[in-house]
C-alpha cells in the first residue's frame, strides 16, 4: 500500500483539520480533532488559522498517526483523536 499526503488541508467548523492522503492513487480524507490539537500539540485557538497553523507545525507526527490507522483500516477515512497520539 502506497500512502502519500498532499498539501490539501483545511479547518472544518473550528473543530477539526481535514487533510488528504493518496492511497494507491485514490484520495482518502483524514482529519485530526480540535481536542487532539489542543491536548497533544498545544493549540489554544479556535480560528481556522490557529488550527491549520498547529496542524502544519506538527504535520509529520499527525501524518505518521494517520498512516498507522490507514494501514490498519484498509485505507478508509481516518478521524484522529487524542488517544491516537498516546
Secondary structure, DSSP 8 states (H G I E B T S, - for coil): --EEEEEEEEEETTTEEEEEEEETTEEEEEEEEHHHHHHHH-----SHHHHHHHHHHTHHHHHHHHHHHHHHTTS--EEE-GGGG-
